[in-house]
Amino acid sequence: MAEERIGFGLFGAGLVAPFHAKALQASSKTKLVAVAARNAEKREKFASEFGCKGYATLEEMLADPEVQVVNILTPNDAHYEPVLQCARAGKHVLVEKPPAVTLRETDGMIAACREAGVKLGVVLQCRVRKPIQAMRAAIAEGRFGRIYHADAFMKWFRAEDYYLMNPWRSSRRAGAGVTVQHAFHYIDLLQYLVGPVKRVYARMNNLAHPRVELEDTLLALVEYECGAQGVVEASTALWPGTDLRIEVNGENGTAIMVGERMETWKFKDERPEDEEIRRYGSAEQVTGATGPADFGFYDHQILIEDMVDAIREGRDPIVPADSVRPTLEWALAMYQSAKDGAAVTLPLADEEAVW
Ligand SMILES: NC(=O)c1ccc[n+]([C@@H]2O[C@H](COP(=O)([O-])OP(=O)(O)OC[C@H]3O[C@@H](n4cnc5c(N)ncnc54)[C@H](O)[C@@H]3O)[C@@H](O)[C@H]2O)c1
């Protein structure tokens, strides 16, 4: 007999919500039960498009016994209270990235979900890309030998309209800015692969969005605890936007992911499976370089299905929130460094000073 589908509710009906809805509808393990959004017009349109219930408030959706997991799809500074409410209601949570804009709130969510015995996963879908999983496995096996460099290059473009679409998109305090918003995925990949980070020196500026008071460009030099060094270049000012690159270089091998495909996979100890690993990913799949909705929902589906499996198997989801805390700390350290014009050593002494 087929297992019963797990019911999901979405909180927020903005840009990212259709990606979650499509992933939930495409999966045989899940059911999109409801959306909760305060804007009646958006909510009704979304509910009718995706054939689910519409609730005006999160409280109402949490009272629905069919909803077992809630995906938090509100702006970055509006994740914390909703996650706490879900935990109190005994619902599992998948929260969009970054989990919160402060470490204090991130710690609060982790503790609340742990106490309530519910799962807390973060939507950092790039971690599940096959090239990244292959790099992580090769690092764990020691195939790279000593890792010398780990870098991220995200040369993207967002028009100024994107930042002016909603107030939160141009507010540092709300969690906007290329570092904590767009590049968060890729600094997270570096952290996931070769972290933790020991020291960082960052420079931030605004090259191409004069009506917005945010950094649209980040340049950073990084020292990792493992002895490797690296750079992060991230921008939304570089028209037309090109595929991101993640590069890892060690004494015995080099791996480079471009977009979601493996571009380079070369080790001194070539193995039979390497030929197949070189074919991972596709150049056809867009990964966000040119516009805010230029990506697919497949990676979201993997995380959503993993949440179902985590619930059934009684294990952590593949991207547990505590594994993302160091990424947020690194991002905040970059803001601190750019503000001070000096390198910052982690752990961050005072996260409030960042603002
Ligand atoms: N994983 C990814 O690739 C990806 C892509 C895009 C966005 N995101 C993340 O998804 C989240 C939402 O982003 P978006 O682009 O959909 O934003 P959006 O502004 O388009 O939509 C946000 C939704 O939340 C509602 N909302 C706004 N403020 C609220 C508040 N204070 N309380 C309750 N509801 C509120 C809005 O009405 C809207 O329905 C963010 O955390 C963002 O970082 C992730």
The ligand as an SDF file (V2000), in Angstrom:
LIG
                    3D

 44 48  0  0  0  0  0  0  0  0999 V2000
   15.8060   29.3290   -2.2540 N   0  0  0  0  0  0  0  0  0  0  0  0
   15.7900   30.2190   -3.2140 C   0  0  0  0  0  0  0  0  0  0  0  0
   16.3880   30.0380   -4.2690 O   0  0  0  0  0  0  0  0  0  0  0  0
   15.0110   31.4870   -3.0140 C   0  0  0  0  0  0  0  0  0  0  0  0
   14.6290   32.2720   -4.0980 C   0  0  0  0  0  0  0  0  0  0  0  0
   13.8900   33.4280   -3.8580 C   0  0  0  0  0  0  0  0  0  0  0  0
   13.5620   33.7810   -2.5530 C   0  0  0  0  0  0  0  0  0  0  0  0
   13.9810   33.0040   -1.5240 N   0  0  0  0  0  0  0  0  0  0  0  0
   13.6410   33.3420   -0.1230 C   0  0  0  0  0  0  0  0  0  0  0  0
   12.2440   33.1870    0.0420 O   0  0  0  0  0  0  0  0  0  0  0  0
   11.7500   34.1570    0.9860 C   0  0  0  0  0  0  0  0  0  0  0  0
   10.6580   34.9710    0.3140 C   0  0  0  0  0  0  0  0  0  0  0  0
   11.1890   35.6400   -0.8030 O   0  0  0  0  0  0  0  0  0  0  0  0
   10.2500   36.1510   -1.9940 P   0  0  0  0  0  0  0  0  0  0  0  0
   11.1620   36.5980   -3.0560 O   0  0  0  0  0  0  0  0  0  0  0  0
    9.1880   35.1590   -2.2790 O   0  0  0  0  0  0  0  0  0  0  0  0
    9.6000   37.4360   -1.2710 O   0  0  0  0  0  0  0  0  0  0  0  0
    8.2740   38.2110   -1.6990 P   0  0  0  0  0  0  0  0  0  0  0  0
    8.3810   39.5670   -1.1170 O   0  0  0  0  0  0  0  0  0  0  0  0
    8.0300   38.0500   -3.1510 O   0  0  0  0  0  0  0  0  0  0  0  0
    7.1140   37.4080   -0.9430 O   0  0  0  0  0  0  0  0  0  0  0  0
    6.9960   37.4190    0.4750 C   0  0  0  0  0  0  0  0  0  0  0  0
    5.5960   37.0050    0.9280 C   0  0  0  0  0  0  0  0  0  0  0  0
    5.5030   37.2400    2.3350 O   0  0  0  0  0  0  0  0  0  0  0  0
    4.4550   38.2100    2.6300 C   0  0  0  0  0  0  0  0  0  0  0  0
    4.9640   39.0640    3.7100 N   0  0  0  0  0  0  0  0  0  0  0  0
    5.7500   40.1670    3.6020 C   0  0  0  0  0  0  0  0  0  0  0  0
    6.0620   40.6460    4.8320 N   0  0  0  0  0  0  0  0  0  0  0  0
    5.4740   39.8270    5.7140 C   0  0  0  0  0  0  0  0  0  0  0  0
    5.4230   39.8040    7.1380 C   0  0  0  0  0  0  0  0  0  0  0  0
    6.0870   40.7010    7.8810 N   0  0  0  0  0  0  0  0  0  0  0  0
    4.7100   38.8240    7.7160 N   0  0  0  0  0  0  0  0  0  0  0  0
    4.0400   37.9160    6.9920 C   0  0  0  0  0  0  0  0  0  0  0  0
    4.0400   37.8840    5.6260 N   0  0  0  0  0  0  0  0  0  0  0  0
    4.7600   38.8290    5.0140 C   0  0  0  0  0  0  0  0  0  0  0  0
    4.2150   38.9360    1.3290 C   0  0  0  0  0  0  0  0  0  0  0  0
    2.9050   39.4710    1.2700 O   0  0  0  0  0  0  0  0  0  0  0  0
    4.4500   37.8060    0.3100 C   0  0  0  0  0  0  0  0  0  0  0  0
    3.3050   36.9660    0.2550 O   0  0  0  0  0  0  0  0  0  0  0  0
   12.9710   34.9610    1.4120 C   0  0  0  0  0  0  0  0  0  0  0  0
   13.4700   34.4130    2.5940 O   0  0  0  0  0  0  0  0  0  0  0  0
   13.9680   34.7540    0.2790 C   0  0  0  0  0  0  0  0  0  0  0  0
   15.3020   34.8750    0.6930 O   0  0  0  0  0  0  0  0  0  0  0  0
   14.6920   31.8790   -1.7460 C   0  0  0  0  0  0  0  0  0  0  0  0
  1  2  1  0
  2  3  2  0
  2  4  1  0
  4  5  1  0
  4 44  2  0
  5  6  2  0
  6  7  1  0
  7  8  2  0
  8  9  1  0
  8 44  1  0
  9 10  1  0
  9 42  1  0
 10 11  1  0
 11 12  1  0
 11 40  1  0
 12 13  1  0
 13 14  1  0
 14 15  2  0
 14 16  1  0
 14 17  1  0
 17 18  1  0
 18 19  2  0
 18 20  1  0
 18 21  1  0
 21 22  1  0
 22 23  1  0
 23 24  1  0
 23 38  1  0
 24 25  1  0
 25 26  1  0
 25 36  1  0
 26 27  1  0
 26 35  1  0
 27 28  2  0
 28 29  1  0
 29 30  1  0
 29 35  2  0
 30 31  1  0
 30 32  2  0
 32 33  1  0
 33 34  2  0
 34 35  1  0
 36 37  1  0
 36 38  1  0
 38 39  1  0
 40 41  1  0
 40 42  1  0
 42 43  1  0
M  CHG  2   8   1  16  -1
M  END
$$$$
